């Protein structure tokens, strides 16, 4: 069971900013910017490559949640929504999740 599954199940605490029956979002414990949120589908999908056609509405909902949180956290001037897919991309928790990052000038991506 991943750390995100434990958070979703209420076994571990988080600083929650959004939750519905399909998605949870909370503040990253090691933020890389003033606003650094994790948006996590509750369905256990290991990574982006494992998303199926059946999952596409859920991914669309993740984008809608990101848009709402960007308004809520006042980062409309600029933000990133990203996911790491696989170890070479830096994925360390194999439960699909998206980082919503903003609140300052963001550097270039590698």
Biopython code that builds the backbone (N, CA, C, O; Angstrom):
import numpy as np
from Bio.PDB.StructureBuilder import StructureBuilder

atoms = [
    (1, "UNK", "N", (0.852, -1.181, 0.000)),
    (1, "UNK", "CA", (0.000, 0.000, 0.000)),
    (1, "UNK", "C", (0.896, 1.243, 0.000)),
    (1, "UNK", "O", (1.838, 1.336, 0.787)),
    (2, "UNK", "N", (0.598, 2.186, -0.880)),
    (2, "UNK", "CA", (1.404, 3.407, -0.969)),
    (2, "UNK", "C", (1.025, 4.391, 0.131)),
    (2, "UNK", "O", (-0.014, 4.259, 0.776)),
    (3, "UNK", "N", (1.878, 5.364, 0.325)),
    (3, "UNK", "CA", (1.598, 6.427, 1.297)),
    (3, "UNK", "C", (0.313, 7.168, 0.914)),
    (3, "UNK", "O", (-0.439, 7.594, 1.789)),
    (4, "UNK", "N", (0.059, 7.322, -0.393)),
    (4, "UNK", "CA", (-1.164, 8.010, -0.818)),
    (4, "UNK", "C", (-2.400, 7.175, -0.491)),
    (4, "UNK", "O", (-3.428, 7.728, -0.100)),
    (5, "UNK", "N", (-2.316, 5.859, -0.645)),
    (5, "UNK", "CA", (-3.447, 5.003, -0.274)),
    (5, "UNK", "C", (-3.732, 5.135, 1.220)),
    (5, "UNK", "O", (-4.891, 5.144, 1.635)),
    (6, "UNK", "N", (-2.684, 5.237, 2.023)),
    (6, "UNK", "CA", (-2.871, 5.408, 3.464)),
    (6, "UNK", "C", (-3.506, 6.759, 3.786)),
    (6, "UNK", "O", (-4.326, 6.853, 4.700)),
    (7, "UNK", "N", (-3.136, 7.801, 3.047)),
    (7, "UNK", "CA", (-3.762, 9.119, 3.230)),
    (7, "UNK", "C", (-5.231, 9.058, 2.818)),
    (7, "UNK", "O", (-6.104, 9.546, 3.536)),
    (8, "UNK", "N", (-5.497, 8.460, 1.661)),
    (8, "UNK", "CA", (-6.871, 8.338, 1.164)),
    (8, "UNK", "C", (-7.738, 7.572, 2.164)),
    (8, "UNK", "O", (-8.894, 7.930, 2.392)),
    (9, "UNK", "N", (-7.181, 6.524, 2.757)),
    (9, "UNK", "CA", (-7.927, 5.697, 3.720)),
    (9, "UNK", "C", (-8.008, 6.312, 5.110)),
    (9, "UNK", "O", (-8.643, 5.745, 5.999)),
    (10, "UNK", "N", (-7.372, 7.471, 5.311)),
    (10, "UNK", "CA", (-7.412, 8.136, 6.607)),
    (10, "UNK", "C", (-6.437, 7.569, 7.623)),
    (10, "UNK", "O", (-6.518, 7.888, 8.809)),
    (11, "UNK", "N", (-5.514, 6.730, 7.167)),
    (11, "UNK", "CA", (-4.527, 6.132, 8.072)),
    (11, "UNK", "C", (-3.366, 7.080, 8.364)),
    (11, "UNK", "O", (-2.691, 6.939, 9.384)),
    (12, "UNK", "N", (-3.133, 8.033, 7.484)),
    (12, "UNK", "CA", (-2.093, 9.043, 7.669)),
    (12, "UNK", "C", (-2.708, 10.424, 7.496)),
    (12, "UNK", "O", (-3.609, 10.595, 6.674)),
    (13, "UNK", "N", (-2.240, 11.415, 8.256)),
    (13, "UNK", "CA", (-2.793, 12.768, 8.129)),
    (13, "UNK", "C", (-2.229, 13.492, 6.906)),
    (13, "UNK", "O", (-1.186, 13.126, 6.364)),
    (14, "UNK", "N", (-2.945, 14.517, 6.497)),
    (14, "UNK", "CA", (-2.462, 15.414, 5.450)),
    (14, "UNK", "C", (-3.112, 16.772, 5.662)),
    (14, "UNK", "O", (-4.096, 16.898, 6.391)),
    (15, "UNK", "N", (-2.549, 17.784, 5.017)),
    (15, "UNK", "CA", (-3.129, 19.128, 5.050)),
    (15, "UNK", "C", (-4.026, 19.246, 3.820)),
    (15, "UNK", "O", (-3.629, 19.795, 2.792)),
    (16, "UNK", "N", (-5.239, 18.719, 3.949)),
    (16, "UNK", "CA", (-6.167, 18.577, 2.833)),
    (16, "UNK", "C", (-6.729, 19.925, 2.394)),
    (16, "UNK", "O", (-7.102, 20.755, 3.223)),
    (17, "UNK", "N", (-6.784, 20.130, 1.070)),
    (17, "UNK", "CA", (-7.357, 21.353, 0.509)),
    (17, "UNK", "C", (-8.573, 21.066, -0.374)),
    (17, "UNK", "O", (-9.317, 21.980, -0.730)),
    (18, "UNK", "N", (-8.770, 19.790, -0.725)),
    (18, "UNK", "CA", (-9.911, 19.403, -1.558)),
    (18, "UNK", "C", (-10.124, 17.902, -1.403)),
    (18, "UNK", "O", (-9.176, 17.127, -1.273)),
    (19, "UNK", "N", (-11.399, 17.517, -1.422)),
    (19, "UNK", "CA", (-11.710, 16.089, -1.485)),
    (19, "UNK", "C", (-13.121, 15.902, -2.001)),
    (19, "UNK", "O", (-14.042, 16.618, -1.608)),
    (20, "UNK", "N", (-13.279, 14.932, -2.884)),
    (20, "UNK", "CA", (-14.590, 14.435, -3.266)),
    (20, "UNK", "C", (-14.489, 12.910, -3.326)),
    (20, "UNK", "O", (-13.516, 12.342, -2.828)),
    (21, "UNK", "N", (-15.462, 12.246, -3.918)),
    (21, "UNK", "CA", (-15.444, 10.778, -3.898)),
    (21, "UNK", "C", (-14.376, 10.167, -4.806)),
    (21, "UNK", "O", (-14.085, 8.977, -4.687)),
    (22, "UNK", "N", (-13.788, 10.953, -5.708)),
    (22, "UNK", "CA", (-12.809, 10.423, -6.667)),
    (22, "UNK", "C", (-11.397, 10.978, -6.515)),
    (22, "UNK", "O", (-10.440, 10.353, -6.973)),
    (23, "UNK", "N", (-11.250, 12.138, -5.883)),
    (23, "UNK", "CA", (-9.964, 12.853, -5.856)),
    (23, "UNK", "C", (-9.732, 13.452, -4.477)),
    (23, "UNK", "O", (-10.670, 13.883, -3.807)),
    (24, "UNK", "N", (-8.481, 13.471, -4.066)),
    (24, "UNK", "CA", (-8.071, 14.196, -2.867)),
    (24, "UNK", "C", (-6.898, 15.097, -3.258)),
    (24, "UNK", "O", (-6.079, 14.722, -4.097)),
    (25, "UNK", "N", (-6.819, 16.270, -2.656)),
    (25, "UNK", "CA", (-5.691, 17.183, -2.892)),
    (25, "UNK", "C", (-5.224, 17.710, -1.545)),
    (25, "UNK", "O", (-6.025, 18.012, -0.661)),
    (26, "UNK", "N", (-3.905, 17.811, -1.412)),
    (26, "UNK", "CA", (-3.325, 18.258, -0.148)),
    (26, "UNK", "C", (-1.983, 18.926, -0.402)),
    (26, "UNK", "O", (-1.400, 18.797, -1.478)),
    (27, "UNK", "N", (-1.505, 19.641, 0.609)),
    (27, "UNK", "CA", (-0.232, 20.350, 0.495)),
    (27, "UNK", "C", (0.924, 19.357, 0.547)),
    (27, "UNK", "O", (0.923, 18.420, 1.345)),
    (28, "UNK", "N", (1.913, 19.580, -0.322)),
    (28, "UNK", "CA", (3.121, 18.757, -0.344)),
    (28, "UNK", "C", (3.917, 19.019, 0.935)),
    (28, "UNK", "O", (4.044, 20.168, 1.357)),
    (29, "UNK", "N", (4.449, 17.971, 1.553)),
    (29, "UNK", "CA", (5.204, 18.165, 2.801)),
    (29, "UNK", "C", (6.612, 18.699, 2.550)),
    (29, "UNK", "O", (7.283, 19.138, 3.484)),
    (30, "UNK", "N", (7.062, 18.665, 1.296)),
    (30, "UNK", "CA", (8.364, 19.231, 0.923)),
    (30, "UNK", "C", (8.154, 20.157, -0.276)),
    (30, "UNK", "O", (8.573, 19.829, -1.386)),
    (31, "UNK", "N", (7.508, 21.312, -0.068)),
    (31, "UNK", "CA", (7.143, 22.167, -1.204)),
    (31, "UNK", "C", (8.351, 22.741, -1.932)),
    (31, "UNK", "O", (9.360, 23.098, -1.323)),
    (32, "UNK", "N", (8.219, 22.817, -3.251)),
    (32, "UNK", "CA", (9.268, 23.419, -4.071)),
    (32, "UNK", "C", (8.908, 24.844, -4.488)),
    (32, "UNK", "O", (9.661, 25.485, -5.222)),
    (33, "UNK", "N", (7.763, 25.338, -4.025)),
    (33, "UNK", "CA", (7.293, 26.696, -4.327)),
    (33, "UNK", "C", (6.309, 27.086, -3.223)),
    (33, "UNK", "O", (5.877, 26.231, -2.450)),
    (34, "UNK", "N", (5.949, 28.378, -3.145)),
    (34, "UNK", "CA", (4.992, 28.800, -2.119)),
    (34, "UNK", "C", (3.681, 28.004, -2.153)),
    (34, "UNK", "O", (3.100, 27.715, -1.107)),
    (35, "UNK", "N", (3.225, 27.656, -3.349)),
    (35, "UNK", "CA", (2.062, 26.778, -3.492)),
    (35, "UNK", "C", (2.557, 25.495, -4.153)),
    (35, "UNK", "O", (3.032, 25.522, -5.288)),
    (36, "UNK", "N", (2.447, 24.398, -3.459)),
    (36, "UNK", "CA", (2.818, 23.087, -4.005)),
    (36, "UNK", "C", (1.823, 22.083, -3.447)),
    (36, "UNK", "O", (1.926, 21.637, -2.304)),
    (37, "UNK", "N", (0.861, 21.744, -4.288)),
    (37, "UNK", "CA", (-0.210, 20.831, -3.900)),
    (37, "UNK", "C", (-0.087, 19.529, -4.672)),
    (37, "UNK", "O", (0.429, 19.506, -5.790)),
    (38, "UNK", "N", (-0.556, 18.461, -4.079)),
    (38, "UNK", "CA", (-0.627, 17.172, -4.752)),
    (38, "UNK", "C", (-2.093, 16.847, -4.983)),
    (38, "UNK", "O", (-2.901, 16.881, -4.055)),
    (39, "UNK", "N", (-2.428, 16.534, -6.223)),
    (39, "UNK", "CA", (-3.789, 16.161, -6.597)),
    (39, "UNK", "C", (-3.740, 14.679, -6.945)),
    (39, "UNK", "O", (-3.052, 14.271, -7.881)),
    (40, "UNK", "N", (-4.476, 13.882, -6.183)),
    (40, "UNK", "CA", (-4.331, 12.430, -6.259)),
    (40, "UNK", "C", (-5.680, 11.771, -6.548)),
    (40, "UNK", "O", (-6.610, 11.888, -5.750)),
    (41, "UNK", "N", (-5.790, 11.079, -7.682)),
    (41, "UNK", "CA", (-6.990, 10.262, -7.882)),
    (41, "UNK", "C", (-7.046, 9.172, -6.812)),
    (41, "UNK", "O", (-6.018, 8.588, -6.469)),
    (42, "UNK", "N", (-8.220, 8.901, -6.293)),
    (42, "UNK", "CA", (-8.343, 7.851, -5.281)),
    (42, "UNK", "C", (-8.210, 6.458, -5.893)),
    (42, "UNK", "O", (-7.819, 5.512, -5.209)),
    (43, "UNK", "N", (-8.531, 6.333, -7.165)),
    (43, "UNK", "CA", (-8.343, 5.052, -7.850)),
    (43, "UNK", "C", (-6.852, 4.757, -7.905)),
    (43, "UNK", "O", (-6.056, 5.631, -8.247)),
    (44, "UNK", "N", (-6.475, 3.538, -7.570)),
    (44, "UNK", "CA", (-5.060, 3.177, -7.570)),
    (44, "UNK", "C", (-4.591, 2.892, -8.996)),
    (44, "UNK", "O", (-4.804, 1.808, -9.539)),
    (45, "UNK", "N", (-3.949, 3.896, -9.579)),
    (45, "UNK", "CA", (-3.334, 3.802, -10.900)),
    (45, "UNK", "C", (-1.855, 4.065, -10.658)),
    (45, "UNK", "O", (-1.516, 5.109, -10.101)),
    (46, "UNK", "N", (-0.961, 3.163, -11.052)),
    (46, "UNK", "CA", (0.448, 3.340, -10.687)),
    (46, "UNK", "C", (1.125, 4.559, -11.306)),
    (46, "UNK", "O", (1.952, 5.203, -10.660)),
    (47, "UNK", "N", (0.782, 4.879, -12.551)),
    (47, "UNK", "CA", (1.468, 5.974, -13.238)),
    (47, "UNK", "C", (0.652, 6.407, -14.449)),
    (47, "UNK", "O", (-0.365, 5.793, -14.775)),
    (48, "UNK", "N", (1.094, 7.448, -15.102)),
    (48, "UNK", "CA", (0.367, 7.983, -16.254)),
    (48, "UNK", "C", (0.276, 6.963, -17.385)),
    (48, "UNK", "O", (-0.737, 6.900, -18.081)),
    (49, "UNK", "N", (1.307, 6.181, -17.570)),
    (49, "UNK", "CA", (1.328, 5.185, -18.643)),
    (49, "UNK", "C", (0.250, 4.123, -18.443)),
    (49, "UNK", "O", (-0.153, 3.464, -19.402)),
    (50, "UNK", "N", (-0.211, 3.953, -17.231)),
    (50, "UNK", "CA", (-1.221, 2.938, -16.914)),
    (50, "UNK", "C", (-2.652, 3.451, -17.040)),
    (50, "UNK", "O", (-3.594, 2.687, -16.831)),
    (51, "UNK", "N", (-2.835, 4.724, -17.377)),
    (51, "UNK", "CA", (-4.172, 5.291, -17.548)),
    (51, "UNK", "C", (-4.840, 4.635, -18.756)),
    (51, "UNK", "O", (-4.238, 4.519, -19.823)),
    (52, "UNK", "N", (-6.082, 4.212, -18.575)),
    (52, "UNK", "CA", (-6.847, 3.593, -19.654)),
    (52, "UNK", "C", (-7.896, 4.576, -20.172)),
    (52, "UNK", "O", (-8.105, 5.644, -19.596)),
    (53, "UNK", "N", (-8.546, 4.196, -21.266)),
    (53, "UNK", "CA", (-9.622, 5.025, -21.812)),
    (53, "UNK", "C", (-10.719, 5.225, -20.764)),
    (53, "UNK", "O", (-11.337, 6.288, -20.703)),
    (54, "UNK", "N", (-10.954, 4.217, -19.955)),
    (54, "UNK", "CA", (-11.958, 4.307, -18.892)),
    (54, "UNK", "C", (-11.587, 5.368, -17.851)),
    (54, "UNK", "O", (-12.467, 5.945, -17.213)),
    (55, "UNK", "N", (-10.291, 5.625, -17.680)),
    (55, "UNK", "CA", (-9.812, 6.587, -16.684)),
    (55, "UNK", "C", (-9.815, 8.033, -17.182)),
    (55, "UNK", "O", (-9.637, 8.952, -16.382)),
    (56, "UNK", "N", (-10.012, 8.254, -18.464)),
    (56, "UNK", "CA", (-9.877, 9.608, -19.013)),
    (56, "UNK", "C", (-10.813, 10.630, -18.373)),
    (56, "UNK", "O", (-10.383, 11.761, -18.145)),
    (57, "UNK", "N", (-12.074, 10.294, -18.069)),
    (57, "UNK", "CA", (-12.903, 11.288, -17.362)),
    (57, "UNK", "C", (-12.312, 11.688, -16.006)),
    (57, "UNK", "O", (-12.423, 12.845, -15.599)),
    (58, "UNK", "N", (-11.695, 10.749, -15.316)),
    (58, "UNK", "CA", (-11.054, 11.051, -14.037)),
    (58, "UNK", "C", (-9.893, 12.021, -14.229)),
    (58, "UNK", "O", (-9.717, 12.941, -13.429)),
    (59, "UNK", "N", (-9.107, 11.827, -15.273)),
    (59, "UNK", "CA", (-7.984, 12.730, -15.545)),
    (59, "UNK", "C", (-8.514, 14.121, -15.893)),
    (59, "UNK", "O", (-7.928, 15.126, -15.491)),
    (60, "UNK", "N", (-9.610, 14.182, -16.633)),
    (60, "UNK", "CA", (-10.240, 15.469, -16.911)),
    (60, "UNK", "C", (-10.707, 16.155, -15.640)),
    (60, "UNK", "O", (-10.606, 17.375, -15.511)),
    (61, "UNK", "N", (-11.214, 15.378, -14.712)),
    (61, "UNK", "CA", (-11.647, 15.944, -13.433)),
    (61, "UNK", "C", (-10.456, 16.464, -12.631)),
    (61, "UNK", "O", (-10.569, 17.478, -11.941)),
    (62, "UNK", "N", (-9.314, 15.776, -12.717)),
    (62, "UNK", "CA", (-8.091, 16.264, -12.065)),
    (62, "UNK", "C", (-7.753, 17.657, -12.588)),
    (62, "UNK", "O", (-7.404, 18.545, -11.811)),
    (63, "UNK", "N", (-7.856, 17.849, -13.899)),
    (63, "UNK", "CA", (-7.570, 19.160, -14.492)),
    (63, "UNK", "C", (-8.548, 20.201, -13.958)),
    (63, "UNK", "O", (-8.144, 21.319, -13.637)),
    (64, "UNK", "N", (-9.817, 19.853, -13.858)),
    (64, "UNK", "CA", (-10.805, 20.796, -13.322)),
    (64, "UNK", "C", (-10.501, 21.150, -11.867)),
    (64, "UNK", "O", (-10.636, 22.308, -11.472)),
    (65, "UNK", "N", (-10.100, 20.178, -11.079)),
    (65, "UNK", "CA", (-9.729, 20.440, -9.687)),
    (65, "UNK", "C", (-8.516, 21.363, -9.647)),
    (65, "UNK", "O", (-8.467, 22.286, -8.833)),
    (66, "UNK", "N", (-7.539, 21.124, -10.517)),
    (66, "UNK", "CA", (-6.355, 21.990, -10.576)),
    (66, "UNK", "C", (-6.757, 23.425, -10.903)),
    (66, "UNK", "O", (-6.227, 24.366, -10.312)),
    (67, "UNK", "N", (-7.680, 23.600, -11.832)),
    (67, "UNK", "CA", (-8.146, 24.942, -12.181)),
    (67, "UNK", "C", (-8.800, 25.616, -10.976)),
    (67, "UNK", "O", (-8.548, 26.792, -10.713)),
    (68, "UNK", "N", (-9.626, 24.891, -10.253)),
    (68, "UNK", "CA", (-10.289, 25.446, -9.065)),
    (68, "UNK", "C", (-9.270, 25.820, -7.992)),
    (68, "UNK", "O", (-9.375, 26.876, -7.367)),
    (69, "UNK", "N", (-8.288, 24.953, -7.785)),
    (69, "UNK", "CA", (-7.278, 25.222, -6.764)),
    (69, "UNK", "C", (-6.383, 26.393, -7.162)),
    (69, "UNK", "O", (-5.929, 27.146, -6.300)),
    (70, "UNK", "N", (-6.126, 26.552, -8.455)),
    (70, "UNK", "CA", (-5.339, 27.699, -8.915)),
    (70, "UNK", "C", (-6.047, 29.004, -8.563)),
    (70, "UNK", "O", (-5.396, 29.980, -8.190)),
    (71, "UNK", "N", (-7.360, 29.028, -8.679)),
    (71, "UNK", "CA", (-8.137, 30.202, -8.272)),
    (71, "UNK", "C", (-8.075, 30.354, -6.755)),
    (71, "UNK", "O", (-7.782, 31.436, -6.245)),
    (72, "UNK", "N", (-8.350, 29.278, -6.044)),
    (72, "UNK", "CA", (-8.387, 29.308, -4.576)),
    (72, "UNK", "C", (-7.063, 29.778, -3.978)),
    (72, "UNK", "O", (-7.054, 30.498, -2.980)),
    (73, "UNK", "N", (-5.947, 29.373, -4.580)),
    (73, "UNK", "CA", (-4.629, 29.718, -4.039)),
    (73, "UNK", "C", (-3.990, 30.907, -4.756)),
    (73, "UNK", "O", (-2.817, 31.211, -4.543)),
    (74, "UNK", "N", (-4.779, 31.581, -5.614)),
    (74, "UNK", "CA", (-4.362, 32.832, -6.260)),
    (74, "UNK", "C", (-3.044, 32.685, -7.023)),
    (74, "UNK", "O", (-2.110, 33.461, -6.825)),
    (75, "UNK", "N", (-2.985, 31.677, -7.899)),
    (75, "UNK", "CA", (-1.774, 31.468, -8.707)),
    (75, "UNK", "C", (-2.078, 31.529, -10.206)),
    (75, "UNK", "O", (-1.382, 30.912, -11.013)),
    (76, "UNK", "N", (-3.116, 32.275, -10.567)),
    (76, "UNK", "CA", (-3.518, 32.335, -11.971)),
    (76, "UNK", "C", (-2.491, 33.018, -12.867)),
    (76, "UNK", "O", (-2.535, 32.850, -14.085)),
    (77, "UNK", "N", (-1.567, 33.785, -12.289)),
    (77, "UNK", "CA", (-0.519, 34.412, -13.111)),
    (77, "UNK", "C", (0.414, 33.380, -13.718)),
    (77, "UNK", "O", (1.047, 33.639, -14.742)),
    (78, "UNK", "N", (0.502, 32.229, -13.105)),
    (78, "UNK", "CA", (1.335, 31.174, -13.653)),
    (78, "UNK", "C", (1.470, 30.009, -12.693)),
    (78, "UNK", "O", (1.756, 30.185, -11.508)),
    (79, "UNK", "N", (1.258, 28.824, -13.224)),
    (79, "UNK", "CA", (1.419, 27.611, -12.422)),
    (79, "UNK", "C", (1.738, 26.448, -13.346)),
    (79, "UNK", "O", (1.580, 26.528, -14.564)),
    (80, "UNK", "N", (2.191, 25.366, -12.728)),
    (80, "UNK", "CA", (2.444, 24.123, -13.452)),
    (80, "UNK", "C", (1.574, 23.025, -12.879)),
    (80, "UNK", "O", (1.339, 22.951, -11.673)),
    (81, "UNK", "N", (1.103, 22.176, -13.773)),
    (81, "UNK", "CA", (0.454, 20.931, -13.391)),
    (81, "UNK", "C", (1.266, 19.834, -14.047)),
    (81, "UNK", "O", (1.312, 19.738, -15.273)),
    (82, "UNK", "N", (1.906, 19.005, -13.233)),
    (82, "UNK", "CA", (2.779, 17.989, -13.829)),
    (82, "UNK", "C", (2.714, 16.683, -13.066)),
    (82, "UNK", "O", (2.316, 16.628, -11.902)),
    (83, "UNK", "N", (3.122, 15.631, -13.764)),
    (83, "UNK", "CA", (3.269, 14.322, -13.142)),
    (83, "UNK", "C", (4.579, 13.721, -13.611)),
    (83, "UNK", "O", (5.014, 13.953, -14.738)),
    (84, "UNK", "N", (5.192, 12.960, -12.753)),
    (84, "UNK", "CA", (6.406, 12.236, -13.110)),
    (84, "UNK", "C", (6.002, 10.802, -13.425)),
    (84, "UNK", "O", (5.285, 10.167, -12.651)),
    (85, "UNK", "N", (6.465, 10.294, -14.565)),
    (85, "UNK", "CA", (6.099, 8.944, -14.984)),
    (85, "UNK", "C", (7.341, 8.065, -15.021)),
    (85, "UNK", "O", (8.135, 8.131, -15.960)),
    (86, "UNK", "N", (7.497, 7.250, -13.998)),
    (86, "UNK", "CA", (8.610, 6.314, -13.948)),
    (86, "UNK", "C", (9.809, 6.844, -13.193)),
    (86, "UNK", "O", (9.939, 8.051, -12.989)),
    (87, "UNK", "N", (10.689, 5.940, -12.775)),
    (87, "UNK", "CA", (11.853, 6.312, -11.964)),
    (87, "UNK", "C", (12.783, 7.327, -12.631)),
    (87, "UNK", "O", (13.313, 8.206, -11.951)),
    (88, "UNK", "N", (12.991, 7.226, -13.931)),
    (88, "UNK", "CA", (13.901, 8.163, -14.595)),
    (88, "UNK", "C", (13.343, 9.579, -14.635)),
    (88, "UNK", "O", (14.093, 10.539, -14.815)),
    (89, "UNK", "N", (12.039, 9.713, -14.470)),
    (89, "UNK", "CA", (11.411, 11.036, -14.422)),
    (89, "UNK", "C", (11.289, 11.548, -12.993)),
    (89, "UNK", "O", (10.823, 12.665, -12.770)),
    (90, "UNK", "N", (11.705, 10.741, -12.028)),
    (90, "UNK", "CA", (11.647, 11.166, -10.635)),
    (90, "UNK", "C", (10.448, 10.659, -9.864)),
    (90, "UNK", "O", (10.227, 11.081, -8.729)),
    (91, "UNK", "N", (9.661, 9.759, -10.454)),
    (91, "UNK", "CA", (8.522, 9.226, -9.717)),
    (91, "UNK", "C", (9.026, 8.331, -8.592)),
    (91, "UNK", "O", (9.786, 7.393, -8.828)),
    (92, "UNK", "N", (8.598, 8.628, -7.370)),
    (92, "UNK", "CA", (9.007, 7.832, -6.208)),
    (92, "UNK", "C", (7.824, 7.154, -5.520)),
    (92, "UNK", "O", (8.009, 6.194, -4.773)),
    (93, "UNK", "N", (6.619, 7.643, -5.767)),
    (93, "UNK", "CA", (5.413, 7.026, -5.217)),
    (93, "UNK", "C", (4.595, 6.533, -6.404)),
    (93, "UNK", "O", (4.164, 7.326, -7.240)),
    (94, "UNK", "N", (4.385, 5.236, -6.474)),
    (94, "UNK", "CA", (3.743, 4.656, -7.646)),
    (94, "UNK", "C", (2.231, 4.552, -7.460)),
    (94, "UNK", "O", (1.630, 3.478, -7.480)),
    (95, "UNK", "N", (1.663, 5.738, -7.278)),
    (95, "UNK", "CA", (0.223, 5.984, -7.273)),
    (95, "UNK", "C", (0.103, 7.309, -8.016)),
    (95, "UNK", "O", (0.612, 8.330, -7.554)),
    (96, "UNK", "N", (-0.564, 7.294, -9.161)),
    (96, "UNK", "CA", (-0.640, 8.481, -10.012)),
    (96, "UNK", "C", (-1.024, 9.711, -9.199)),
    (96, "UNK", "O", (-1.984, 9.688, -8.430)),
    (97, "UNK", "N", (-0.263, 10.778, -9.380)),
    (97, "UNK", "CA", (-0.556, 12.047, -8.709)),
    (97, "UNK", "C", (0.016, 13.185, -9.540)),
    (97, "UNK", "O", (0.939, 13.000, -10.334)),
    (98, "UNK", "N", (-0.546, 14.348, -9.341)),
    (98, "UNK", "CA", (-0.167, 15.537, -10.094)),
    (98, "UNK", "C", (0.264, 16.621, -9.117)),
    (98, "UNK", "O", (-0.365, 16.826, -8.079)),
    (99, "UNK", "N", (1.329, 17.301, -9.460)),
    (99, "UNK", "CA", (1.831, 18.420, -8.669)),
    (99, "UNK", "C", (1.260, 19.706, -9.262)),
    (99, "UNK", "O", (1.389, 19.942, -10.463)),
    (100, "UNK", "N", (0.638, 20.530, -8.439)),
    (100, "UNK", "CA", (0.206, 21.873, -8.823)),
    (100, "UNK", "C", (1.154, 22.827, -8.110)),
    (100, "UNK", "O", (1.149, 22.927, -6.883)),
    (101, "UNK", "N", (1.970, 23.528, -8.897)),
    (101, "UNK", "CA", (3.060, 24.336, -8.350)),
    (101, "UNK", "C", (2.926, 25.765, -8.854)),
    (101, "UNK", "O", (2.712, 25.986, -10.046)),
    (102, "UNK", "N", (3.050, 26.740, -7.952)),
    (102, "UNK", "CA", (2.990, 28.142, -8.348)),
    (102, "UNK", "C", (3.304, 29.048, -7.171)),
    (102, "UNK", "O", (3.767, 28.604, -6.121)),
    (103, "UNK", "N", (3.037, 30.328, -7.379)),
    (103, "UNK", "CA", (3.257, 31.299, -6.318)),
    (103, "UNK", "C", (4.563, 32.052, -6.421)),
    (103, "UNK", "O", (4.874, 32.877, -5.562)),
    (104, "UNK", "N", (5.342, 31.776, -7.472)),
    (104, "UNK", "CA", (6.596, 32.494, -7.725)),
    (104, "UNK", "C", (6.990, 32.236, -9.178)),
    (104, "UNK", "O", (6.381, 31.418, -9.868)),
    (105, "UNK", "N", (8.019, 32.948, -9.623)),
    (105, "UNK", "CA", (8.558, 32.691, -10.963)),
    (105, "UNK", "C", (9.127, 31.272, -10.984)),
    (105, "UNK", "O", (9.955, 30.917, -10.146)),
    (106, "UNK", "N", (8.681, 30.474, -11.938)),
    (106, "UNK", "CA", (9.147, 29.092, -12.039)),
    (106, "UNK", "C", (10.248, 28.997, -13.085)),
    (106, "UNK", "O", (10.171, 29.637, -14.133)),
    (107, "UNK", "N", (11.253, 28.213, -12.806)),
    (107, "UNK", "CA", (12.373, 28.040, -13.727)),
    (107, "UNK", "C", (12.014, 27.140, -14.894)),
    (107, "UNK", "O", (10.911, 26.599, -14.974)),
    (108, "UNK", "N", (12.969, 26.994, -15.793)),
    (108, "UNK", "CA", (12.779, 26.135, -16.963)),
    (108, "UNK", "C", (12.849, 24.674, -16.559)),
    (108, "UNK", "O", (13.524, 24.316, -15.594)),
    (109, "UNK", "N", (12.154, 23.844, -17.294)),
    (109, "UNK", "CA", (12.194, 22.405, -17.048)),
    (109, "UNK", "C", (13.358, 21.791, -17.809)),
    (109, "UNK", "O", (13.779, 22.315, -18.840)),
    (110, "UNK", "N", (13.873, 20.689, -17.304)),
    (110, "UNK", "CA", (14.986, 19.992, -17.962)),
    (110, "UNK", "C", (14.510, 19.326, -19.231)),
    (110, "UNK", "O", (15.299, 18.688, -19.928)),
]
sb = StructureBuilder()
sb.init_structure("model")
sb.init_model(0)
sb.init_chain("A")
sb.init_seg("    ")
for serial, (resi, resn, name, xyz) in enumerate(atoms, 1):
    if name == "N":
        sb.init_residue(resn, " ", resi, " ")
    sb.init_atom(name, np.array(xyz, "f"), 0.0, 1.0, " ", f" {name:<3s}", serial, name[0])
structure = sb.get_structure()
